[in-house]
Structure formats: C-alpha cells, structure tokens
Amino acid sequence: MAQTPLDYTAAGVDYSKIDPLKILAQKAASATAGNLPSHGVSEIPGSRGESAYVMDIGGVLIASITECLGTKALVADAVRPITGKTHYDSIAQDTIAMAVNDLITVGATPLSIHAYWSAGGSEWFADEQRMVDLVTGWQKACDVCKVSWGGGETPALAGVVEAGRIDLAASSVGIIPSRDRLTLGDRMQDGDAIVLLASSGIHANGVSLARKLVERLPEGYASKLSDGRLYGEALLDPTTLYVPVTEALFAAGIVPHYSANITGHGWRKIMRHPGSFTYRIHTLPDVPPVLAFMQEHAGIDDREAYGSLNMGAGFAFYVAAEQAEEVARIARSLGVKAWVAGRVEAGPKQVVIEPLDLTYAADELHLRA
C-alpha cells in the first residue's frame, strides 16, 4: 500500500502560516525608518523585503542580517552515535552561511559575524569535543569569508530551549563600497541570463522534512544513498559559502543585476525580485543524491520538491547575457559548479522550469509587504 506523500507542511513547516507574520513584521518595521534621520542616517528603501537591510551612514552603505540555523543541530546529535563525529564543525559553517549568503545578495562584502548559541542548560557546554568542533568550525568559516568574529552570546535557557539542545544563529554586517555595487534589482531587464550555483546538498532548509522522513526509513539516518553514503551523514554536508564567488566577481568588475539565495521556498525564490518578470529555466543542475533520496522516499512530486528544496541550486545570479559564461567560469574556478541555466523575460511574474514542464506563479511566493 502506497504511503501518503510527505510534504513540507506535514513536516510541520507551513509557509502559508509563517509568511503572513513576515509581511506584518515588515509593515511595522518599515514604519520605524523615520527614527534614523535624527542620527544622520537613512535607509535604502529598496532593501526592504530583500535578504539584507541597507543603511546610508554618511555616504557609507552598511548592510546587516540575522539568521538562524534551524533544526539541523538535531540531525547532528542523532547522527553522532552512527559516525562517531559531532559534526558541529559543519553545523558552524551552516549557521554562518545562512547569514552571509543572504548578506551578499545586496552587493555587500561581509565584515563581521556575531554568534548566538542558546543552550537548554549549562550542561550542554560540558561536552568538550562538541564545543571544540563548534568553535573551530566557526573560525574556519569566518576565515573562508575573510570576516572578523566579533563576539556573541551563549545563554543557558532551561525551560525555553529543550534540555540537551542548542539553538544556533548568526548576525553579519557588511559594507557596500560604492553605489555601483548596490544590488537591489533596479538594473535587471529582459534578456538577462540566470546563472545557478550548485548547492552542496540540503544546506539548512528542508531539514524538518528530512527529519520527518526518518520515521519512514527502517534504517533511519543509516539508510544508504545511491552513492553509498549514509543519509544522515549526507544531510550534514555543510552549506556552501558563496562569499568567495561574489568577491571574485566584484574583483573582475562584474556586478550582478540581482542575486537570490535559494533557501526556504526552493526554486520559487528565483522570482524574489519585486518586478514582473518571467524566469525561464532551460538547464537543470545535478540533483544531489541526498535530495533525490528525499524526493523518492517522501513520495513528493517535482512541484513540491522544487518548491521546497534547493534541488542542487543554492544561489542565483541575474547578469547581462554577455557576462553569463564568465560568471559561471569564475564560480567553477573557485570549486563551485555553475550553469547558465535560463533567462529573464518581460512578462508575468513566474518561474518556468521547461525540462520539468513546471511553472510557479507569482501568488505562490509571499515575501513582501
């Protein structure tokens, strides 16, 4: 007897309930911008609703973001008895990636990272190996992104965070050295190319679904993928840090017309730009084995899979058509697979994935007030 498909809503994540809160918060937040002029500061209004917020401080553009890891630490804790590793070095990179990969979408160079590690009790910090892995992984990710770890907060919140668990988050601040580098989509136009950068796996979105799926697997996290790896181990591959790619593009004189970090909402995020464009995809990246495994065993179709998971594409650049191949080449030179995967067209706001005969309409993504 066939099992009921296990979609993202069944895993406890329903964006139709979460997104209205985001929009309500955006409206309230927008009203607070009037507090800035008294400090000699102004916001860049076009950054409202984008992945990072930008302010003009005496002619200097500063971008900022706060992001959390989500539930991936629960996977690390569950997989540790199987692999003998804490995996918290990878978890650290995931957390930083959630912040900096959002920050760079507006054209910023990340400068600093602050940590928020909230544990369910002080006993969490007594596990020396786990703490060493978390700290060394955090430092290594900072070094890859060439940012300073400025500090953070490590509260023990018994009764708020479950005992034996930790909630990881990061904030990041960056600088946009010139107005020409500000990337809010005002230069995007009909005919631009879409360059997709490969993901390393699930990254840190869709993990609730990945965890729920374990309940259906006789071998749980020890289940084997098509490439022979363990399901739980592959889930813990760290999120790709895309900062080196954007920095290399800027050094080459290439400023994307727009950028999108493909996280929650999957490929629907490709139409994050506020304007009305059709995003026509003609080339699909390779689907990581862990995501193909999830789609198969959760029994979900392509619409649900590509609408919730990254399915092999972790970041999107929208660039002038004549620059597309060079953008992909630069990414590949840094060890990140990349594809000139589609084009931007004038037309209704939608994502059209031609190889899958799949279309996401504008009303399937609600991120802006």
N, C-alpha and C positions, 0 to 999 in steps of 0.2 A: 504493500500500500504506500503510495507516494506521500511524502510529508508536505505539510503546508510550507510554502516559501517563507524563509526567514528574512524579512526586510529590516531596514534600519529602524522603523517605527516599533516593530516587535522587539527590537533590542533595547528599547527604552529611550530612543532619541527621535523626537517628533519635531521637525523644524517648523511645522505649521503652528506649533505652540510656542516655540522658542523665538522665532523671528519677530512676532509682534512686540515682544518685550524689547528687542534690539531697536526696533523702529520708535517705540515710545521713548526709550532712553535717548536716542539720537535727537528727538524733538526737544527734550528737556535740556540736553547738553548744548544744543545749538543756541538756546536762549542765554547761556552763560558766557558766550563770546563777548558780550558787552562789558564784561569785567576786565578785559585785557587792556583797553586803551589807557586806563589810569596808570598802568605800569609802563606805558610807552611801547606796548606790544600789540600786534594784531594777528588774527588768524588768517590762514589762507582758506577762504570759504570752500573752494573746490575740493579740499581734502576731507570735508565732512562726508562720511559714508564710504571713504576709501579705507584701505587696510592700515593706514597710519595717519596721524594728525600732524599738521604742519603749522608752525607759527613763524612770523617775521619779527625778529628781535633786533631792532636797529639795523635792518638790512641783511641780517644773517638768518637764513632759513633753518629751523630746527624741527626735526621730525621725531615723534615718540610713539611707543606702542607697548601694551602689556598683553601677554598671552599666557595661557596655562597649558600644561601637558595633557590633561585629561586622565583617562583611566589606564594608560599604558604601563604605569608602575605596577598595576595589579597583575599584568601579564608577566613582568619581570619576576615578581615574587612567586608566581605559580610555576614558572619555568626553571627557577633556580635549582630545585631538587633534581630536575632531569639533566641539566647541563653542568651543574656544579659551579656555575658562574652567577654573580649577582646581576650582571647586565646593566648596572646603574651608570657605567661609563657611556653606554649607548643612550640610556634614558636622559642623561645630562645633555647630550647633543640634540636629542629630540626637542627638549624644552627650549634650548636656545634657538634652534631652527624655527620653532613656532613664532618666535618674536622677530628675529632678523629677516626671515623670508617674507614677512609682512612689511617690515620697515623699508626694504629696498624697492618695493613696488612704486614708491613715490619718487624715486631717484636719489634716495639718501645713502650716504656712507655710514654704517653703524660705527659709533664711537665707544659706547659703554653698555654694559649689561649689569642688571641688578637681579639677585636671586631671591625667590620667596619659597622656602621649604617648610611647609607646615605639617608637623607630625601629630599622630594621635596620642602621643605621650613621650616623655623624655627617654623611655627605654628604646625607642626607635634608633636613637643616636648611639646606642651602645654597641651596635654591630660594626666593628672596626672595618672589615673588608668592604662592606656596603658603602660606608662613608668615604673610604679612600677612593673607591671607584667613582662615586658621585663627584667628588672634588676634582680628581684628576681628569675625568671626562669633561667636566665643566670648563676647566682651564684649557684643555686641548681644543675644545670647540671655540673658545674665545680667541686662541692663537690662530686658528684657521681663518677666522673672520677679522683678525687684526683689531680686536676691540679690547678695552680695559674692563676687567671685572671690578666694578666699583663698590660692591658690598651686597648687603641683603638683609633678610630677616628669617630667623629659624624658630618660630614659635612652637611650643608643645601645647596642642589644643585638645586635650582629652574631653570627650563629650561632644566635640564639634567634628573632628576628624576621627574616623574609626581607629580603635587601638591596633597598633601594628602596621598602620598605613601612613602614607605621606602624600601630600598634595604639592606638586611642583609647578612653579610658574616663574616667568622672567619678564622684566621690562627692559626696553632698549631705547636709547636716544641716539640720533644720528644727525649729520649735517648735510645739507644740500648746498654745495659751494657756490652755485650760481643759479639764477632763474632759468637759464637754459637747460639745467639738469632736472628741474622740477617736472615730474611725470604724472600728470593728472588726467591725461587723455584728450586734452584740447587739440593736439596735433593729429589724432587718429583720423583716418579718412578711407574712403572707398579705394580698394586696391592694395591696402597694406597687407603684408604677409603675417601669418601666425606661425611662430616658431615655438614648439613644445620641447621642454627639457625633461629628461627622464626622471622618474622617481626611483628611489632605492627599494621600494616595497610599499607597505601600507602607510608609511610615515606615522603621523599621530592622529589621523582621522579615520573613523570607521572601526576603531578599536572596540567599541561597545558591541558592535555586530560580530567582530572576530571572537570576542569572549563568549558571547551568547552561543555562537556556533559550536563551541567546545562541548556543550551539553549534548550535542547530537553525534559526537565523534567517539566511537568506542575506545580509541587510543588517546583521546583528548589532545593536549598540546604535543604529545609524542607522535602524532599522526605523520606519516611520510608524504611529502610533496612529490611532484613529478620529477624534480631534480634530485631527489633523495634526501633532502634536508628535512628537519623536523618543523612542523607547523609553528610551534611556539618559538623556536629559535629564529625562524624567518620573520615572524612578526616583530622581532626585536632588532632587526636591522635598523640602524639609526637614520633619521631623516636627512636627506641631502641638504647641505648648506650651499645656497646659491649665491652667497655674497661674493666669492671669488669670480664668478661669471660676470656679475653686474660691474664689478670693479674693472675687470678686463675690457668690457665693452666701453666703459667710460674712457679708459686709457687709450682705446683705439679711436676715440672720437664718435662713438655710436651711442646715441641716446634713444632708447625705445620710445615709441609714441604712446605706449601704455604697457602695463605689466599686470599680471594676475597670479597670485599664489593659489594653486589648486588644492584646496583643503576640504572642509565640510561643504556639502552640496556638489561635490565631484565636478564633472565637466560643465555643470550649469554655471560654475564660476567663470567660465570663459566669456560669458556675457555680462560680467560685472560692470563694465563701462556704463555710465549713465545715459549715453546716447542710444539712438535707434540704429543698430547695425545688425546685419546677418553675418554670423561667423560660420563659414563653410569649411568643414574639415574633410580633406581628401586622403590623408595618410594617418594611419593609427600607429602609435608606438607599441613596442612589445609589451604584453601584459606580464608583470612579474608572476612567477609560479604561485606565490602565496595568495595573490589576488584572484588568479584563475581558480585556485583551490576553493577559496571562499565563495566565489560565484557559483561554482558547481555544487558544493555541498550545502550551501544555503538555499539552493534552488531558485535563485533570482535571475530575472531576465536582464538583457543588456540595458534596458531603460533604467531599472533600479540600480544596477551595478555602476553604470557610468554617471548616474545622477547622485550617487552617494560616495563612491570611492574614486581615487585618482586614476586607477586602471593604467598605470605606467607613465602618466604625465604629471609632474609635480609643480610645474611652473610654465607660464606662457608669456612670451614677448610678442608685441604687435609692432612691427617695424616696417620701414619703407621696403618695398619689394626688392629693390636693388641691393639692399643690405642683408637680406634674409640668409643667404648662404654663408656670408661671413660671420653672422651671429652664430649660426649653427657650428661653424668651424671653430670659432673661439671657445664655445662651450665644450666641444669634443676635445680640444687641446688641453682642457683642464680636467679631463676624465669624466665629463658629464655627457651622456648621449643626448643628441638633439636632432630634431626633424623639422624641416619646413613642411608644416602639416596642413596648412589651409590658408584662407584669405578672408579679408574683411570686405563686405559688400554693403552698398547702400540698400536699405530695405528694412523690413520689420525686424524688431529685436528678437533674435532666436539663434540657437546653436543647431546647425545641421551637420550631422555626422554621416556623411554619404556612404561609407563602407558598411555601416550598420543599418542604413535606412531609418535613421533615428533623428527626431527633432525635439528640442526643448524650447518651449515658447516663453515669452517674457514673463508671463504670470506664474512661471514655475521657479522664479528666484525673487525673493523679497528681502532685500538688504538695506534699502534706503528709506528714509522718512519722506 
